């Protein structure tokens, strides 16, 4: 495949960033659904995507019956737990739009063993895609340590080349999670990384300025093959990017 196309978008504050990202992503969902018949998305958890979801919920352009939703990762907690990525997405977006229930595939957290849940979700992906999955859009946040989805620095999951979904233990609350693997993320047609806050400045610099080192900064390993990679960064998070690399 051709090399990835990377774009950097910088905004003065999180509110302006969220508005711009939601405007562009809404247009992408509309166009992709129109051209391909459906748009398959993997949602992110965390705080940064929430205001984007809330804006997308109010976007009249999006043909929700043609949108299919998966998740990039999930905390291994019940669906009604406040920490659940699925719960956040339903509150901010999915529960407010006319998307058919059969188009929504949250990661399961009901299995006694998290690895069983990971394999079950991989089976769902295999049924939906038949071949290795290629999402139209993967949304990601990024932690101050450079983690994306639930791929944390030093995690054995970063070395995975065969599995699409794995269970992981991480140095965060809650410690058990499910996550898509980098090979799946990097097959997406488009990946958007949403980052705000000065505490993430160093991770942004490492991901965008230094040579890629996914083991210590997993965000640096996000390079969708033949796809588009868009970084949405506010001024506080962009502080470590040299002026010559800012567009």
Backbone as a ProteinNet text record, in pm:
[ID]
protein_1_A
[PRIMARY]
XXXXXXXXXXXXXXXXXXXXXXXXXXXXXXXXXXXXXXXXXXXXXXXXXXXXXXXXXXXXXXXXXXXXXXXXXXXXXXXXXXXXXXXXXXXXXXXXXXXXXXXXXXXXXXXXXXXXXXXXXXXXXXXXXXXXXXXXXXXXXXXXXXXXXXXXXXXXXXXXXXXXXXXXXXXXXXXXXXXXXXXXXXXXXXXXXXXXXXXXXXXXXXXXXXXXXXXXXXXXXXXXXXXXXXXXXXXXXXXXXXXXXXX
[TERTIARY]
82.5	0	86.8	29.7	101.9	126.7	228.2	254	134.7	122.4	12.7	23.9	-92	-97.4	-130	-43.1	-63.1	-90.9	-192.1	-226.9	-230.9	-185.2	-184.2	-275.2	-374	-467.5	-450.4	-423	-402.6	-505.2	-554.2	-659.1	-625.6	-678.2	-639.6	-688.4	-799	-855.4	-937.3	-973.3	-1048.7	-1184.9	-1250.9	-1383.2	-1377.2	-1281.8	-1266.4	-1226.4	-1138.7	-1096.8	-1216.1	-1296.8	-1411.5	-1509.4	-1533.6	-1626.9	-1575.1	-1446.8	-1389.3	-1384.9	-1346.7	-1340.4	-1478.6	-1578.7	-1714.1	-1766.6	-1736.3	-1780	-1720.5	-1589.8	-1524.6	-1566.5	-1575.6	-1612.6	-1757.2	-1844.2	-1982	-1990.1	-1913.3	-1909.3	-1852	-1750.7	-1691.2	-1791	-1863.9	-1964	-2069.9	-2115.6	-2216.7	-2163.8	-2046.6	-1990.7	-1960.3	-1899.2	-1863.6	-1987.2	-2089.4	-2213	-2278.4	-2271.8	-2331.3	-2254.8	-2122.8	-2040.5	-2026.6	-2024.2	-1996.7	-2117.8	-2226.8	-2346	-2353.2	-2238.4	-2232	-2097.3	-2089.2	-1963.4	-1938.9	-1826.4	-1795.1	-1692.8	-1728.8	-1651.8	-1611.5	-1492.1	-1451	-1438.1	-1517	-1519.9	-1411.1	-1374.1	-1277.9	-1351.7	-1285.6	-1335.3	-1257.1	-1268.6	-1193.9	-1269.7	-1208.2	-1275	-1274.4	-1165.3	-1151.5	-1256.3	-1291.6	-1389.8	-1532.6	-1565.5	-1705.7	-1768.9	-1706.9	-1771.3	-1784.3	-1697.1	-1711.7	-1836.3	-1854.7	-1974.5	-2101.6	-2099.4	-2218.5	-2254.2	-2155.1	-2180.8	-2228.6	-2171.3	-2216	-2361.9	-2402.9	-2541.5	-2640.3	-2594.7	-2682.1	-2664.5	-2585.8	-2557.4	-2664.7	-2746.8	-2856.5	-2810.2	-2684	-2636	-2613.3	-2587.4	-2538.7	-2652.5	-2641.5	-2744.3	-2720.5	-2767.9	-2733.7	-2771.6	-2878.8	-2905.7	-2796.6	-2708.7	-2599.8	-2465.1	-2466.9	-2344.2	-2339.8	-2225.7	-2203.8	-2094	-2120.7	-2032	-1971	-1839.1	-1762	-1684.9	-1603	-1520.1	-1374	-1285.6	-1143.4	-1091.1	-1157	-1118.6	-1230.7	-1220.5	-1320.5	-1257.4	-1301.7	-1262.9	-1345.7	-1283.3	-1354.6	-1439.4	-1548.5	-1644.8	-1784.3	-1886.8	-2023.4	-2062.8	-2155.3	-2193.9	-2249.7	-2305.1	-2360.8	-2260.7	-2137.2	-2034	-1996.6	-1980	-1943.1	-1813.3	-1727.2	-1600.5	-1612.5	-1727.3	-1746.9	-1739.4	-1659	-1654.4	-1786.8	-1851.4	-1979.9	-2084.4	-2087.4	-2184.3	-2164.2	-2039.4	-2012.9	-2062.3	-2036.5	-2077.4	-2229.6	-2298.3	-2444.4	-2499.4	-2441	-2489.3	-2465.7	-2349.3	-2313.1	-2363.3	-2381.4	-2408.5	-2514.5	-2486.2	-2568.8	-2711	-2728.8	-2863.1	-2944.2	-2883.8	-2950.6	-2972.9	-2940.8	-2954.6	-3028.1	-3088.2	-3166.3	-3081.6	-2983.3	-2902	-2968.3	-2986	-3049.6	-2964.3	-3025.3	-2949.3	-2861.1	-2905.9	-2826.5	-2701.4	-2686.8	-2567.5	-2461.3	-2487.1	-2397.9	-2342	-2208.3	-2139.8	-2043.8	-2095.2	-2005.3	-1920.6	-1803.7	-1718.9	-1782.1	-1787.3	-1851.8	-1762.3	-1823.9	-1748.7	-1816.2	-1896.4	-1972	-1899.2	-1791.6	-1722.6	-1638.5	-1627.5	-1546.5	-1400.2	-1353.6	-1215.7	-1210.8	-1138.6	-1132.6	-1084.9	-996.3	-950.2	-1063.8	-1159.4	-1277.3	-1354.5	-1366.7	-1437.1	-1364.7	-1232.1	-1154.2	-1175.1	-1173	-1192.5	-1335.2	-1431	-1569.5	-1585.5	-1521.5	-1532.5	-1459.6	-1349.7	-1280.2	-1369	-1445.9	-1539.4	-1646.7	-1691.7	-1789.4	-1728.5	-1604.1	-1536.9	-1519.9	-1485.2	-1467.3	-1598.4	-1708.6	-1838.5	-1877.6	-1838.6	-1875.8	-1790.3	-1662.5	-1569.4	-1527.3	-1533.6	-1489.4	-1336.6	-1279.7	-1135.1	-1082	-949.5	-898.7	-972.1	-1019.8	-1107.4	-1038.2	-1112.7	-1065.5	-1176	-1163	-1260.5	-1251.4	-1365.8	-1363.4	-1302.9	-1329.9	-1283.4	-1253.9	-1136.5	-1102.3	-1073.7	-1145.8	-1122.2	-1037.8	-938.4	-850.7	-832	-821.3	-766.4	-621.4	-553.3	-417	-392.6	-329	-295.7	-164.3	-137.4	-12.4	109.8	90.9	201.2	213.6	130.2	135.4	49.8	-32.1	-114.7	-231.9	-270.3	-389.8	-472	-606.3	-695.7	-653.7	-632.8	-573.8	-440.5	-365	-229.3	-134.2	-85.2	-1.7	146.2	234.3	378	422.3	502.4	555.8	459.8	338.7	240.5	274.9	265.8	286.1	191.4	77.5	-18.1	42.8	144	208.1	286.3	316.3	391.1	299.2	169.5	73.7	60.9	71.3	60	-53.6	-108.3	-211.8	-351	-359.3	-490.1	-540.7	-673.1	-735.8	-776.5	-811.5	-857.4	-788.3	-737.1	-672.5	-717	-706.5	-727.5	-592	-590.6	-464.5	-482.1	-368.7	-362.7	-279.3	-328.2	-264	-243.2	-161	-132.5	-229.7	-357.1	-461.7	-584.8	-682.3	-807.1	-916.4	-985.9	-961.7	-845.7	-779.2	-657.2	-678.5	-797.7	-824	-907.5	-862.7	-929.7	-922.3	-1005.3	-1000	-955.7	-880.7	-834.7	-814.8	-841.6	-795.6	-643.3	-582.7	-437.4	-392.8	-265	-212.6	-233.1	-214.3	-237.4	-379.4	-477.5	-616	-633.8	-584.5	-593.9	-527.5	-414.8	-338.4	-390.8	-498.3	-565.4	-679.1	-710.7	-823.3	-799	-907.6	-897.2	-865.2	-910.6	-885.7	-876.3	-777.1	-762.4	-751.9	-832.4	-828.1	-790	-686.2	-638.2	-670.8	-748	-793.4	-713.8	-642.2	-553.3	-566.8	-590.7	-594.3	-521.5	-463.8	-404.4	-253.2	-197.6	-52.7	17.1	-53.1	9.2	43.6	-11.6	13.6	116.2	175.1	267.7	386.5	446	564.3	528.3	414.5	372.4	343.7	283.6	260.1	392.8	487.7	618.2	683.9	678.1	740.1	671.1	539.5	465.2	484.2	497.4	498.9	636.1	728.9	859.2	970	970	1076.3	1050.1	1153.5	1131.7	1031.9	944.9	842.7	902.2	847.3	887.9	763	682.3	556.4	570.3	683.1	700.4	695.5	756.8	757	651.7	607.5	502.4	411.7	312	227.8	164.3	134.8	74.7	165	296.4	389.4	380.2	313.4	296.6	170	92.8	-31	3	-2.6	28.5	-61.4	-185.6	-276.1	-221.1	-209.8	-149.8	-238	-185.7	-262.4	-379.2	-385.9	-498.4	-458.9	-553.3	-532.9	-522.9	-421.3	-403.5	-413.5	-511.2	-531.5	-513.2	-420.9	-400.1	-470.1	-560.5	-630	-570	-500.7	-423.6	-453.8	-479.2	-498.1	-362.8	-363.7	-239.1	-156	-221.5	-148.4	-74.3	-138.9	-76.4	27.9	20.1	110.9	241.4	261.6	376.8	511.5	520.6	648.9	677.9	586	605.2	681.9	795.1	870.1	784.9	806.9	729.7	737	850.4	867.6	777.4	726.9	639.4	492.2	463.9	324.2	269.6	150.2	90.5	-29
-119.5	0	125.7	235.2	361.2	407.4	489.5	540.2	617.1	617.7	688.5	838.4	901.8	1047.3	1099.6	1184.8	1236.9	1386.1	1426.8	1568	1608.2	1728.4	1782	1903.6	1899.5	2011.7	2065.6	2191.8	2252.4	2362.5	2367.8	2462.5	2525.9	2644.2	2716.1	2652.3	2577	2521.5	2397	2317.6	2194.7	2217.3	2328	2353.3	2375.5	2456.9	2481.7	2354.1	2276.9	2149.4	2055.4	2042.4	1951.3	1990.9	2120.1	2167.8	2137.6	2162.5	2138.3	1990.1	1908.2	1764	1707.6	1749.4	1698.9	1739.9	1860.8	1906.8	1819.9	1793.7	1713.5	1567	1513.5	1372.7	1348.9	1444.2	1431.7	1426.1	1511	1509.4	1378.4	1326.1	1198.9	1084.5	1079.3	975	981.9	1102.6	1119.6	1074.8	1121.2	1090	941.8	882.3	740.5	653.3	683.2	605.4	617.5	735.6	756.8	681.1	685.6	625.2	474.3	423.8	282	204.5	274.8	207.7	195.5	204.7	205	261.1	301	352.2	277.5	206.2	123.3	195.7	218.1	303.7	226.7	254.6	208.7	331.4	335.7	451	443.6	559.9	571.7	600.3	569.1	608.5	728.7	754.7	866	997.1	1100.9	1231	1312.3	1308	1398.3	1375.5	1250.9	1233.5	1273.7	1280	1300.1	1424.5	1543.1	1658.7	1645.7	1569.1	1542.4	1457.6	1355.4	1272.2	1354	1441.3	1521.9	1610.1	1661.6	1742.7	1655.5	1537	1447.4	1406.2	1394.6	1356.9	1460.5	1584.1	1692.1	1720.3	1639.9	1664	1596.9	1675.5	1615.6	1548.3	1564.8	1507.9	1357.6	1305	1168.1	1067.4	975.3	872.2	754.6	764.1	667.7	523.5	495.8	355.9	292.3	373.7	321.9	324.9	357.4	360.4	236	168.3	48.7	81.3	53.3	98.5	-18.7	-15.1	-102.8	-13.7	-75.5	0.5	-37.8	59.9	33.2	-31.2	-4.7	-69.1	-53.6	-129.5	-123.4	-159.7	-90	-126.1	-248.6	-344.4	-467.6	-447.5	-375.2	-342.9	-364.7	-376.4	-391	-271.6	-293.2	-185.5	-61.5	-76.5	39.9	107.1	58.7	119.8	256.1	358.8	491.8	493.4	393.9	388.6	324	269.2	196.6	289	252.5	329.7	323.6	206.6	193.6	283.8	287.6	373.2	518.7	564.5	703.1	730.4	638.9	659.5	661.1	577.2	578.1	708.9	755.5	878.5	999.4	1005.2	1123.7	1119	998.9	988.8	885.2	758.9	652.6	650	688.3	691.4	811.3	899.4	1022.3	1028.6	920.9	920.6	794	796	681	571.6	522.6	412.9	281.4	187.5	59.7	-17	-79.5	-154.8	-262.1	-320.7	-425.8	-372.8	-240.7	-179.9	-147.5	-179	-140.5	-265.4	-271.9	-389.9	-351.7	-334.2	-305.1	-427.3	-404.3	-514.7	-581	-713.8	-782.8	-783.9	-768.4	-775.9	-871.4	-962.7	-1054.4	-1186.2	-1213.4	-1341	-1342.8	-1461.4	-1473.8	-1444.9	-1489.6	-1466.6	-1360.9	-1252.1	-1147.3	-1197.8	-1298.3	-1348.4	-1412.5	-1473.9	-1527.8	-1414.7	-1302.2	-1187.4	-1135.1	-1129.1	-1081.7	-1171.6	-1302.4	-1395.6	-1388.1	-1365.3	-1350.8	-1227.5	-1118	-995.9	-1011.8	-1083.3	-1109.7	-1191.8	-1284	-1361.1	-1271.6	-1173.8	-1077.5	-1000.1	-957.1	-885.7	-974.4	-1100.5	-1190.9	-1211.2	-1217.7	-1232.5	-1106.7	-991.3	-864.9	-834.1	-873	-834	-949.8	-1072.5	-1192	-1194.5	-1087.9	-1077.3	-993.7	-975.7	-884.9	-752	-702.8	-585	-460.8	-385.4	-253.1	-153.2	-89.5	10.5	130.9	193.8	320.9	429.7	421.9	525.7	464.2	493.5	458.1	587.7	608.4	725.3	682.5	763.6	734.8	859.9	839.5	941	902.1	978.3	942.9	985.8	898.4	930.4	1005.3	1058.1	1131.4	1042	910.1	815.9	768.7	822.6	785.6	666.5	615.3	498.9	541.2	451.2	467.1	340.2	353.9	244.1	197.8	66.7	22.5	-44.9	14.4	-28.2	64.4	16.9	97.4	67.5	161.2	137.3	6.7	-71.1	-194.5	-310.7	-294.9	-403.3	-511	-638	-745.4	-735.9	-669.6	-654.1	-578.2	-496.6	-420.3	-509.6	-631.5	-725.3	-819.2	-809.1	-899.8	-873.7	-979.1	-965.9	-1049.5	-1143.9	-1233.4	-1200.8	-1173.3	-1148.9	-1010.2	-996.8	-868.1	-797.5	-876.8	-823.7	-902.7	-833.7	-902.1	-841	-921	-872.2	-829.7	-719.5	-666.3	-624.1	-621.3	-559.4	-433.5	-324.4	-194.8	-125.9	-22.4	54.9	172.1	141.3	243.5	177.7	259.3	209.4	213.3	100.6	-32.5	-101	-195.9	-251.3	-353.7	-413.2	-513.7	-450.3	-472.2	-408.7	-499	-465.9	-526.9	-420.4	-460	-360.7	-421.5	-342.3	-377.6	-372.4	-448.5	-448.6	-349.9	-316.4	-220.4	-263.5	-392	-429.4	-398.3	-413.4	-381.7	-231.1	-155.8	-10	41.3	-17.1	32.2	-15.9	-91.3	-125.7	-27.9	62.4	153.6	247.8	286.4	385.6	524.2	547	676.6	656.5	720.4	720.4	864.7	901.4	1035.3	1025.2	1098.9	1098.7	1234.8	1234	1356.2	1376.4	1488.5	1509.3	1652.3	1665.6	1797.5	1792.7	1906.3	1917.9	1919.9	2007.5	2023.6	1898.6	1816.1	1695.1	1593.9	1614.6	1522.3	1577.5	1691.9	1758.5	1669.8	1606	1523.8	1402.4	1341.1	1225.6	1265.4	1381.4	1430.5	1451.1	1510.9	1533	1401.6	1303.7	1174.9	1106	1116.7	1048.8	1114.2	1246.9	1318.3	1366.4	1379.9	1437.7	1333	1245.7	1146.9	1026.5	946	822	732.8	662.1	580.6	476.2	469.5	370.7	325.3	238.6	198.1	135	71.3	4.7	104.8	220.4	320.8	429.7	448.7	547.4	486.6	408.2	337.6	426.5	551.8	641	657.3	645.3	656.2	540.1	432.3	316.8	320.4	427.9	439.5	496.2	411.9	450.7	371	412.6	334.6	316.3	191.7	158.5	207.3	298.7	350.7	437.1	473.4	551	691	759.9	896.7	896.1	961.9	978.9	1126.5	1163.1	1303.2	1317.8	1404	1439.5	1571.9	1571.2	1691.4	1727.7	1839.8	1875	2019	2040.9	2179.1	2243.3	2374.8	2449.8	2397	2361.1	2313.3	2183.5	2092.4	1964	1975.8	2080.6	2096.7	2164.9	2196.9	2277.8	2219.2	2087.1	2025.8	2006	2046.5	2029.8	2149.2	2128.9	2242.1	2322.7	2450.6	2539.3	2494.7	2439.9	2398.9	2281.7	2206.5	2092.8	2127.9	2249.3	2290.2	2341.3	2294.7	2333.4	2424.3
0	0	0	-42.6	-42.5	101.1	121.8	256.8	311.4	443.4	507.3	481	471.1	463.6	602.5	657.7	792.6	788.5	864.4	873.9	1020.7	1047.9	1183.5	1188.6	1276.7	1294	1435.2	1447.4	1579.4	1604.6	1727.6	1765.2	1899.6	1926.5	2048.7	2177.1	2171.2	2293.7	2260.3	2362.7	2337.8	2273.1	2307.2	2251.3	2100.2	2056.8	1914	1841.3	1902.8	1843.6	1828.2	1931.6	1926.7	1817.7	1804.7	1702.5	1562.7	1539.8	1407.6	1376.2	1474.2	1451.3	1421.9	1497.6	1475.3	1338.5	1295	1163.2	1053.3	1061.5	957.8	964.2	1083.5	1096.7	1055.5	1084.5	1038.7	887.8	821.6	674.8	623.1	692.5	650.8	663.3	773.7	791.6	682.3	652.5	548.1	412.9	375.3	243.7	229.4	331.6	324.5	314.8	394.1	387.7	250.9	192.5	60.5	-48.1	-40.5	-144.9	-130.1	-6.6	17	66.6	93.7	142.2	293	358.5	504.7	546.6	671.6	727.6	857.9	865.2	981.2	1067.9	1193.1	1283.1	1408	1458.5	1591.2	1680	1787.4	1875.5	1981.6	2032.6	2142.1	2271.5	2382.6	2513.3	2563.4	2692.4	2750.5	2746.8	2804.5	2817	2687.9	2614	2499.4	2391.2	2356	2248.2	2284.5	2413.8	2452	2388.8	2395.8	2333.6	2182.4	2120.1	1976.6	1953.4	2034.8	2021.9	2042.1	2140.2	2167.7	2048.5	1980.5	1860.8	1744.7	1730.4	1623.8	1644.4	1769.6	1797.5	1745.8	1730.6	1683.3	1534.2	1464.9	1323.2	1236.5	1166.7	1088.7	959.7	921.8	795.9	802.9	921.1	932.9	916	820.3	799.8	894.3	1015.9	1118.9	1085.9	1012.1	976.7	890.3	833.8	751.5	823.8	950.7	1030.7	1119	1118.9	1201.2	1302.2	1429.5	1536	1612.2	1622.3	1709.8	1808.1	1891.1	1984.3	1968	1991.1	1985	2111.3	2224.6	2349.4	2450.1	2557	2662.2	2795.4	2900	3035.9	3076.5	3147.1	3179.7	3304.5	3282.8	3387.4	3329.9	3412.8	3361.2	3273.8	3180.6	3088.3	3156.5	3277.1	3346.6	3439.3	3441.2	3524.2	3467.2	3550.3	3499	3418.9	3438.3	3366.2	3228.4	3197.2	3071.5	2950.7	2852.3	2728.3	2654.2	2656.8	2589.2	2653.7	2785.6	2854	2814.7	2813.3	2773.8	2632.4	2540	2401.4	2387.4	2464.5	2460.2	2517.2	2626.5	2688.2	2598.6	2537.1	2458.9	2316.3	2261.1	2118.1	2083	2104.3	2046.2	2100	2225.6	2281.2	2236.4	2156.6	2114	1963.7	1892.5	1746.6	1702.7	1581.2	1535	1470.5	1542.7	1491.7	1532.3	1439.1	1474.1	1575.5	1674.9	1775.2	1713.2	1603	1540.2	1470.3	1463.2	1404.4	1509.3	1634.1	1743.5	1810.4	1819.4	1871.4	1984.9	2105.9	2218.6	2252.3	2308.3	2352.1	2473.8	2476.9	2590.1	2713.5	2828.6	2954.6	3052.9	2999.4	3084.6	3109.8	3035.9	3049.5	3177.9	3237.5	3358.3	3328.9	3213	3172	3062.3	3081.8	2979.2	2843.2	2841.4	2712.9	2634.6	2705	2637	2569.1	2638	2581.5	2458.4	2465.8	2351.6	2230.5	2253.1	2141.2	2087	2175.9	2131.2	2043.1	2082.1	2001.1	1869.2	1870.1	1744.5	1651.3	1706.6	1624.6	1563.7	1640.9	1587.6	1470.7	1486.2	1377.9	1254.9	1276.6	1162.7	1088.3	1161.6	1097.1	1020.7	1072.7	1008.7	887	890.4	785.1	695	744.8	671.6	656	604.6	591.3	707.1	716.1	820.5	814.8	927.3	926.4	875.5	796.3	757.2	788.3	903.3	942.7	849.6	827.2	754.2	841.4	971.5	1064.2	1199.7	1252.1	1389.9	1464.4	1573.1	1658.6	1778.1	1810.5	1922.6	2008.1	2136.9	2224.3	2251.6	2333.4	2371.2	2515.3	2592.8	2730	2740.2	2857.6	2879.5	2864.9	2876.3	2858.1	2713.6	2626.1	2485.6	2449.2	2541	2505.5	2418.2	2329.8	2246.5	2259.3	2243.5	2278.4	2418.5	2439.9	2566.3	2539.6	2448.3	2417.7	2492.4	2606.4	2695.2	2670.9	2704.6	2686.8	2753.4	2680.8	2734.3	2739.1	2686.8	2690.4	2587.6	2626.2	2528.4	2409	2427.8	2318	2200.4	2227	2119.8	2024.4	2068	1985	1907.4	1931.6	1869.6	1719.6	1639.6	1493.7	1435.3	1513.2	1461.4	1514.5	1644	1705.5	1669.4	1659.8	1631.6	1760	1860.9	1989.6	2099.3	2200.2	2311.4	2443	2548.6	2685.1	2741.1	2814.1	2866.6	3011.8	3083.1	3215.1	3200.7	3256.2	3236.6	3370.4	3368.4	3489.4	3499.6	3500.3	3509.2	3569.4	3604.6	3661	3554	3532.8	3586.8	3514.4	3577.9	3520.2	3409.9	3400.5	3297.4	3186.2	3061.2	2947.6	2825.2	2727.7	2595.3	2496.8	2394.5	2297.6	2160	2058	1925	1924	1835.4	1823.7	1715.9	1717.7	1620.2	1475.1	1439.7	1300.3	1252.1	1340.9	1303.1	1289	1385.9	1378.5	1250.9	1216.5	1101.5	967.9	967.7	842	809.7	900.4	880.6	763.5	699.6	592	647.5	768.9	832	982.5	1044.9	1190	1236	1334.3	1391.8	1539.2	1577.7	1715.4	1776.6	1885.1	1949.9	2078.5	2089.7	2204.1	2256.1	2385.2	2448.4	2581.6	2622.2	2754.1	2755.8	2838.3	2847	2898	2976.9	3030.7	2921.2	2801.7	2690.5	2591	2623.3	2531.8	2494.9	2593.8	2567.1	2482	2509.5	2429.9	2286	2266	2130.4	2058.2	2128.4	2066.3	2027.4	2116.2	2087.3	1969.6	1963.4	1857.1	1720.9	1718.5	1591	1546.9	1641	1606.8	1605.1	1703.9	1714	1623.1	1593.5	1518	1591.9	1521	1585.4	1680.2	1800	1899.3	1973.8	1910.9	1971.9	2109	2137.2	2265.8	2380.7	2363.2	2469.4	2449.5	2325.5	2295.1	2188.7	2229.6	2132.9	2026.6	2060.7	1960.5	1839.4	1860	1748.7	1651.9	1692.5	1604.9	1522.2	1532.9	1454.4	1317.8	1216.6	1079.2	985.3	964.6	879.9	738.5	696.9	568.2	454	376.2	264.7	306.2	433.3	483.5	524.6	585.1	631.9	783.5	836	979.6	1012.3	1094.5	1131.9	1282.9	1319.7	1459.6	1486.9	1584.1	1630.1	1765.4	1773.8	1892.4	1932.4	2061.3	2104.8	2134.9	2156.2	2172	2289	2397.7	2514.4	2484.4	2412.8	2381.4	2271.5	2191.1	2076.7	2112.1	2238.7	2277.3	2242.2	2229.7	2200.6	2054.1	1966.1	1821.8	1767.3	1700.1	1644.6	1546.9	1543.8	1456.4	1311.7	1270.7	1130.6	1093.4	1192	1163.1	1178	1218.4	1234.2	1100.9	1068.2	941.2	964.7
[MASK]
+++++++++++++++++++++++++++++++++++++++++++++++++++++++++++++++++++++++++++++++++++++++++++++++++++++++++++++++++++++++++++++++++++++++++++++++++++++++++++++++++++++++++++++++++++++++++++++++++++++++++++++++++++++++++++++++++++++++++++++++++++++++

